Amino acid sequence: MALTRISRLAIVFSASLAVLGLMMASVDPEIQYSVDEIMEEPERFQDNQIFVRGVVSIDSMDYEEMRFVLEGVSGEIFVDFTHSPIPDGFDEG
């Protein structure tokens, strides 16, 4: 049974879509919060691991205590990163 070129392309395309669909179904998206969103209701996020967006304050990195300050437009958060890996490009400002 010889398949035409179009048939083979359709099979490969369908299989690719099926794999993509399975990948998307098995991964939960991480919601990214800004510093200001967290500071509106800080008790809601307390003692949870969250994905935060902000700017590291200048001169706030403390590698001995493993802490830094993350600032938003109107608020700031003190971050303890003792149990979190820090990427190489991570820097203040």
C-alpha positions as CSV (number, residue, x, y, z in Angstrom):
1,M,0.0,0.0,0.0
2,A,1.7,3.1,-1.2
3,L,0.7,6.3,0.5
4,T,0.9,9.5,-1.4
5,R,3.0,12.4,-0.3
6,I,0.0,14.3,1.0
7,S,-1.2,11.3,3.0
8,R,2.2,10.9,4.7
9,L,2.4,14.6,5.5
10,A,-1.2,14.5,6.9
11,I,-0.2,11.5,9.2
12,V,2.9,13.3,10.5
13,F,1.0,16.5,11.0
14,S,-1.8,14.7,12.9
15,A,0.8,12.9,15.1
16,S,2.6,16.2,15.9
17,L,-0.7,17.8,16.9
18,A,-1.6,14.8,19.1
19,V,1.8,15.1,20.8
20,L,1.4,18.8,21.3
21,G,-2.0,18.4,22.7
22,L,-0.8,15.8,25.2
23,M,2.0,18.0,26.3
24,M,-0.3,21.0,26.9
25,A,-2.8,18.9,28.8
26,S,-0.2,17.5,31.2
27,V,1.4,20.9,32.1
28,D,-0.3,23.3,34.5
29,P,0.5,26.9,33.7
30,E,2.3,29.0,36.4
31,I,0.5,32.2,37.1
32,Q,2.9,35.1,37.4
33,Y,2.1,37.8,40.0
34,S,3.6,41.3,40.2
35,V,4.9,42.6,43.5
36,D,2.0,45.1,43.7
37,E,-0.6,42.3,43.2
38,I,0.8,40.3,46.0
39,M,1.0,43.3,48.4
40,E,-2.7,44.0,47.8
41,E,-3.5,40.7,49.6
42,P,-0.3,39.4,51.2
43,E,-2.0,36.9,53.5
44,R,-3.3,35.1,50.5
45,F,0.2,34.3,49.3
46,Q,1.9,33.8,52.7
47,D,3.9,30.6,53.1
48,N,3.3,29.6,49.4
49,Q,5.7,29.2,46.5
50,I,4.7,31.7,43.8
51,F,6.1,33.0,40.5
52,V,6.8,36.8,41.1
53,R,7.7,39.5,38.7
54,G,9.6,42.6,39.9
55,V,12.9,44.4,40.1
56,V,15.7,43.5,42.6
57,S,16.4,46.6,44.6
58,I,19.9,48.0,44.3
59,D,22.3,46.9,47.2
60,S,19.7,44.5,48.5
61,M,21.4,41.2,47.6
62,D,22.7,39.5,50.7
63,Y,24.4,36.2,49.7
64,E,25.3,35.3,53.3
65,E,21.7,35.5,54.5
66,M,20.4,34.4,51.1
67,R,17.9,37.3,50.9
68,F,17.1,40.3,48.6
69,V,14.3,42.9,48.2
70,L,12.0,42.7,45.1
71,E,10.3,46.0,44.3
72,G,7.3,46.9,42.3
73,V,5.7,50.2,41.5
74,S,4.3,50.9,44.9
75,G,5.4,48.0,47.1
76,E,8.3,45.7,48.0
77,I,8.8,42.1,49.1
78,F,11.6,40.6,51.1
79,V,12.6,37.4,49.5
80,D,14.4,34.4,51.1
81,F,16.0,32.3,48.4
82,T,17.7,29.7,50.7
83,H,15.8,26.8,49.0
84,S,15.7,28.2,45.4
85,P,18.3,28.1,42.7
86,I,19.4,31.5,41.3
87,P,20.2,31.7,37.6
88,D,23.6,33.1,36.5
89,G,22.1,36.2,34.9
90,F,20.3,37.2,38.1
91,D,21.4,40.7,39.3
92,E,20.3,43.8,41.0
93,G,18.5,46.6,39.1
